[in-house]
């Protein structure tokens, strides 16, 4: 019996020792890759956390009315090549051009500065970029082993998103959560493909490739609904603008009709049908008793309604314009 227990404890000890050795070998391999700039970050994807980040980002974009950013992917017109990345001056110039392209897409003012450096001491340890809200400056580090176009593009996107979140007041007070939120937000506002391509070469990414792919999958799933909502919003805005113009036009026609009636007093002597005369009398009565004015006021109140209410009010205003036009033709 004692021999069985000894065998059992020996087997357990060997398993624990083997597990320790494997973990130490993985750690040494990890450290070597980081040192040589050949980093590949490996961990299991946390898809549940990723979905929560997606919902948080979506809610924050909705709170500031910027859901339109989720409708399209962003593509740089400026092309960053490996040869340019290896040259400090060319890399800085290309990154500056890319920053200028990004700011209008993110609805940011063009007063964000770019500071490119090769001095790692100017940034926090282990990072490729920082955003300084005091100076509204994005700092990017040109570091050996991390100078690929994909990595520098992703670093620029990440730091610009820090500026975006701070500008619109949708950051998180928790620094670690805020970094994950920033990383996830890059995906929602159009930079998902850039982040996915760069992920294998970035040091210490807050999200890994599988999580970016999950974010993109979730984004593509809701885009049709978002597009439908955007179309409805655009149609409502256009209908409201048209109603405003028609109300203004109807008001002007009412003033012209009243001035014309005051001068000519009665319709022209040309022959009018009984139906036309009745219509003219109704129009004159509506002008006198103020029913047209009341209709226009009600139409103005409908400007805050939904699309159906706005279109119904617009039809009523157009009917007034038609009646006034026929009235002025008769005088």
C-alpha positions as CSV (number, residue, x, y, z in Angstrom):
1,X,0.0,0.0,0.0
2,X,2.8,2.4,0.9
3,X,4.5,1.7,-2.4
4,X,1.3,2.7,-4.3
5,X,1.2,6.0,-2.4
6,X,4.9,6.6,-3.1
7,X,4.3,5.9,-6.8
8,X,1.3,8.3,-6.8
9,X,3.2,11.1,-5.1
10,X,6.1,10.5,-7.4
11,X,3.9,10.8,-10.5
12,X,2.3,14.0,-9.2
13,X,5.7,15.5,-8.5
14,X,6.9,14.6,-12.0
15,X,3.8,16.2,-13.6
16,X,4.3,19.4,-11.5
17,X,8.0,19.5,-12.3
18,X,7.3,19.0,-16.0
19,X,4.7,21.7,-16.0
20,X,7.2,24.1,-14.3
21,X,9.9,23.4,-16.8
22,X,7.5,23.9,-19.8
23,X,6.3,27.3,-18.3
24,X,9.9,28.4,-17.8
25,X,10.8,27.5,-21.3
26,X,7.8,29.5,-22.6
27,X,8.8,32.4,-20.5
28,X,12.4,32.3,-21.8
29,X,11.2,32.1,-25.3
30,X,8.8,35.0,-24.7
31,X,11.6,37.2,-23.2
32,X,13.9,36.3,-26.1
33,X,11.3,37.4,-28.7
34,X,10.6,40.6,-26.9
35,X,14.4,41.3,-26.8
36,X,14.8,40.6,-30.5
37,X,11.7,42.5,-31.5
38,X,10.0,39.3,-32.8
39,X,7.1,39.4,-30.3
40,X,4.0,37.3,-30.8
41,X,1.7,37.7,-27.8
42,X,-0.1,34.4,-26.9
43,X,-3.0,34.0,-24.5
44,X,-6.5,32.6,-24.7
45,X,-9.0,35.1,-26.2
46,X,-11.5,36.4,-23.7
47,X,-14.6,36.7,-26.0
48,X,-17.0,37.5,-23.2
49,X,-14.9,40.5,-22.1
50,X,-14.6,41.5,-25.7
51,X,-18.4,41.6,-26.2
52,X,-18.7,43.7,-23.1
53,X,-16.2,46.1,-24.5
54,X,-18.1,46.2,-27.7
55,X,-21.3,47.1,-25.9
56,X,-19.5,49.8,-23.9
57,X,-18.0,51.4,-27.0
58,X,-21.3,51.3,-28.8
59,X,-23.2,52.9,-25.9
60,X,-20.5,55.7,-25.7
61,X,-20.7,56.4,-29.4
62,X,-24.5,56.6,-29.2
63,X,-24.3,58.9,-26.2
64,X,-22.3,61.5,-28.2
65,X,-24.2,61.0,-31.5
66,X,-21.4,59.5,-33.4
67,X,-22.8,56.1,-34.5
68,X,-22.1,57.1,-38.1
69,X,-18.4,56.2,-37.4
70,X,-19.5,52.5,-37.2
71,X,-20.9,52.5,-40.7
72,X,-17.7,52.4,-42.7
73,X,-14.1,51.2,-42.6
74,X,-11.3,53.8,-42.8
75,X,-8.5,53.4,-45.3
76,X,-5.4,55.6,-45.4
77,X,-4.6,57.3,-48.7
78,X,-1.1,57.8,-47.5
79,X,0.9,54.6,-47.9
80,X,3.5,53.8,-45.3
81,X,6.3,51.4,-46.6
82,X,8.9,49.5,-44.8
83,X,11.7,51.6,-46.4
84,X,10.0,54.7,-45.0
85,X,9.6,53.2,-41.6
86,X,13.4,52.5,-41.5
87,X,14.1,56.2,-42.2
88,X,13.3,58.5,-39.2
89,X,12.5,61.6,-41.3
90,X,10.4,59.8,-43.8
91,X,8.5,57.8,-41.1
92,X,7.7,61.0,-39.3
93,X,6.5,62.8,-42.5
94,X,4.3,59.8,-43.5
95,X,2.8,59.5,-40.0
96,X,2.0,63.2,-40.0
97,X,0.1,62.8,-43.3
98,X,-1.8,59.8,-41.9
99,X,-2.7,61.8,-38.8
100,X,-4.1,64.6,-40.9
101,X,-6.3,62.1,-42.7
102,X,-7.6,60.6,-39.5
103,X,-8.7,63.7,-37.7
104,X,-11.6,64.6,-39.9
105,X,-12.8,61.0,-39.9
106,X,-12.9,61.1,-36.1
107,X,-14.6,64.6,-36.1
108,X,-11.5,66.1,-34.3
109,X,-10.1,69.5,-34.9
110,X,-6.8,69.7,-36.8
111,X,-4.8,70.9,-33.8
112,X,-3.5,67.6,-32.7
113,X,0.3,67.5,-32.9
114,X,2.5,64.5,-33.8
115,X,5.8,64.0,-32.0
116,X,8.0,61.2,-33.4
117,X,11.0,60.1,-31.3
118,X,13.6,57.4,-31.2
119,X,14.3,58.1,-27.4
120,X,12.4,55.5,-25.4
121,X,13.0,57.5,-22.2
122,X,10.4,60.1,-23.4
123,X,7.6,57.5,-23.1
124,X,6.5,55.1,-20.5
125,X,8.4,51.8,-20.4
126,X,7.2,49.2,-22.9
127,X,4.9,51.4,-25.0
128,X,5.1,52.5,-28.6
129,X,3.0,55.6,-28.2
130,X,1.4,58.0,-25.8
131,X,-1.2,60.8,-25.9
132,X,-0.5,64.0,-24.0
133,X,-3.9,65.7,-23.5
134,X,-2.3,68.9,-22.2
135,X,-0.4,69.5,-25.4
136,X,-2.9,67.6,-27.5
137,X,0.1,65.7,-28.8
138,X,0.5,62.1,-30.0
139,X,4.0,60.7,-29.4
140,X,5.1,57.7,-31.5
141,X,8.3,55.8,-30.7
142,X,10.5,54.5,-33.6
143,X,12.0,51.4,-31.9
144,X,14.1,48.6,-33.5
145,X,12.0,45.6,-34.2
146,X,8.8,47.6,-34.0
147,X,9.1,49.7,-37.2
148,X,6.8,47.9,-39.5
149,X,4.1,49.8,-41.3
150,X,1.4,47.7,-39.6
151,X,2.7,48.4,-36.1
152,X,3.3,52.1,-36.5
153,X,-0.2,52.5,-38.2
154,X,-1.8,50.7,-35.3
155,X,0.1,52.7,-32.7
156,X,-1.0,55.9,-34.4
157,X,-4.7,54.7,-34.4
158,X,-4.6,53.7,-30.8
159,X,-3.2,57.1,-29.6
160,X,-5.6,59.1,-31.8
161,X,-8.4,57.1,-30.2
162,X,-7.1,58.3,-26.7
163,X,-7.5,61.9,-28.1
164,X,-11.0,61.0,-29.4
165,X,-12.2,59.5,-26.1
166,X,-10.9,62.4,-24.1
167,X,-12.3,65.0,-26.5
168,X,-15.8,63.6,-26.3
169,X,-15.7,62.7,-22.6
170,X,-16.2,59.0,-23.0
171,X,-13.1,57.7,-21.2
172,X,-13.1,55.3,-18.3
173,X,-11.6,56.3,-14.9
174,X,-10.0,52.8,-14.6
175,X,-6.6,53.0,-16.6
176,X,-6.6,49.3,-17.5
177,X,-10.2,49.3,-18.6
178,X,-9.6,52.6,-20.5
179,X,-6.8,51.0,-22.5
180,X,-9.1,48.1,-23.5
181,X,-11.9,50.5,-24.3
182,X,-9.5,52.5,-26.5
183,X,-8.3,49.4,-28.3
184,X,-11.8,48.2,-28.9
185,X,-13.0,51.6,-30.0
186,X,-10.4,51.6,-32.8
187,X,-12.3,48.7,-34.2
188,X,-15.8,50.3,-34.0
189,X,-14.7,53.6,-35.6
190,X,-13.2,52.0,-38.8
191,X,-9.7,50.8,-38.0
192,X,-10.4,47.1,-37.3
193,X,-8.5,45.8,-40.4
194,X,-5.5,47.9,-39.5
195,X,-5.5,46.6,-35.9
196,X,-6.0,43.0,-37.0
197,X,-3.1,43.1,-39.5
198,X,-0.7,44.6,-36.9
199,X,-1.6,42.4,-34.0
200,X,0.9,39.6,-34.6
201,X,3.8,42.1,-34.4
202,X,2.8,44.5,-31.6
203,X,4.4,44.3,-28.2
204,X,1.8,43.8,-25.3
205,X,-1.4,44.4,-27.3
206,X,-4.4,45.0,-25.0
207,X,-6.5,42.9,-27.4
208,X,-5.3,39.9,-29.4
209,X,-6.2,39.0,-33.0
210,X,-9.1,36.7,-32.1
211,X,-10.7,39.5,-30.0
212,X,-10.3,42.0,-32.8
213,X,-11.9,39.6,-35.1
214,X,-14.8,39.1,-32.7
215,X,-15.2,42.9,-32.5
216,X,-15.3,43.1,-36.2
217,X,-17.8,40.3,-36.5
218,X,-20.1,42.0,-34.0
219,X,-19.7,45.3,-35.9
220,X,-20.6,43.8,-39.2
221,X,-23.6,42.1,-37.7
222,X,-25.2,45.4,-36.6
223,X,-24.2,47.6,-39.5
224,X,-27.3,46.9,-41.6
225,X,-29.5,48.0,-38.7
226,X,-27.3,51.1,-38.1
227,X,-27.4,51.9,-41.8
228,X,-31.2,51.7,-41.7
229,X,-31.3,54.0,-38.7
230,X,-28.9,56.4,-40.4
231,X,-31.1,56.5,-43.5
232,X,-34.2,57.2,-41.4
233,X,-32.5,60.0,-39.6
234,X,-31.2,61.5,-42.8
235,X,-34.7,61.3,-44.4
236,X,-36.3,62.9,-41.3
237,X,-33.7,65.7,-41.4
238,X,-34.3,66.3,-45.1
239,X,-38.1,66.3,-44.6
240,X,-37.8,68.8,-41.7
241,X,-35.7,71.1,-43.9
242,X,-38.2,70.9,-46.7
243,X,-41.1,71.6,-44.3
244,X,-39.3,74.7,-43.0
245,X,-38.8,76.0,-46.5
246,X,-42.5,75.3,-47.4
247,X,-43.7,77.1,-44.2
248,X,-41.6,80.1,-45.1
249,X,-42.9,80.1,-48.6
250,X,-46.5,79.7,-47.5
251,X,-46.1,82.7,-45.1
252,X,-44.7,84.8,-47.8
253,X,-47.5,83.9,-50.2
254,X,-50.1,84.7,-47.5
255,X,-48.7,88.2,-47.2
256,X,-48.7,88.7,-51.0
257,X,-52.3,87.5,-51.2
258,X,-53.5,89.8,-48.5
259,X,-51.7,92.8,-50.2
260,X,-53.2,91.8,-53.6
261,X,-56.7,91.5,-52.1
262,X,-56.4,94.9,-50.4
263,X,-55.6,96.6,-53.7
264,X,-57.9,94.8,-56.2
265,X,-60.8,94.0,-53.8
266,X,-62.4,91.4,-56.1
267,X,-61.3,88.7,-58.6
268,X,-60.8,89.6,-62.3
269,X,-63.8,89.7,-64.5
270,X,-62.9,86.5,-66.4
271,X,-65.5,83.8,-66.2
272,X,-65.0,81.4,-63.3
273,X,-66.8,78.1,-62.7
274,X,-69.0,77.6,-59.7
275,X,-66.4,75.2,-58.2
276,X,-63.6,77.8,-58.7
277,X,-65.7,80.5,-57.1
278,X,-66.5,78.3,-54.1
279,X,-62.8,77.4,-53.8
280,X,-61.8,81.1,-53.9
281,X,-64.4,81.9,-51.2
282,X,-63.0,79.2,-49.0
283,X,-59.5,80.5,-49.5
284,X,-60.5,84.1,-48.7
285,X,-62.4,82.9,-45.6
286,X,-59.3,80.9,-44.4
287,X,-57.2,84.0,-44.8
288,X,-59.7,86.2,-42.9
289,X,-60.3,83.8,-40.0
290,X,-56.7,82.9,-39.5
291,X,-57.1,79.1,-40.2
292,X,-54.1,79.2,-42.6
293,X,-52.0,80.8,-39.9
294,X,-53.1,78.2,-37.4
295,X,-52.2,75.4,-39.8
296,X,-48.7,76.9,-40.3
297,X,-48.2,77.1,-36.6
298,X,-49.2,73.5,-36.2
299,X,-46.8,72.6,-39.0
300,X,-44.0,74.3,-37.1
301,X,-44.8,72.2,-34.0
302,X,-44.7,69.1,-36.2
303,X,-41.0,69.7,-36.9
304,X,-40.2,67.9,-33.7
305,X,-42.3,64.9,-34.6
306,X,-41.5,61.7,-36.5
307,X,-41.2,61.4,-40.3
308,X,-44.9,60.6,-40.8
309,X,-46.0,63.7,-38.8
310,X,-43.5,65.9,-40.7
311,X,-44.7,64.6,-44.1
312,X,-48.4,65.1,-43.1
313,X,-47.7,68.7,-42.0
314,X,-45.8,69.3,-45.3
315,X,-48.8,68.1,-47.3
316,X,-51.1,70.5,-45.4
317,X,-48.6,73.4,-46.1
318,X,-48.4,72.5,-49.8
319,X,-52.2,72.5,-50.0
320,X,-52.2,76.0,-48.6
321,X,-49.6,77.1,-51.1
322,X,-51.7,75.7,-54.0
323,X,-54.9,77.5,-52.8
324,X,-53.0,80.8,-52.4
325,X,-51.5,80.4,-55.8
326,X,-54.9,79.9,-57.5
327,X,-56.3,82.8,-55.5
328,X,-53.6,85.2,-56.7
329,X,-54.2,84.1,-60.3
330,X,-57.8,85.0,-60.0
331,X,-57.1,88.6,-58.9
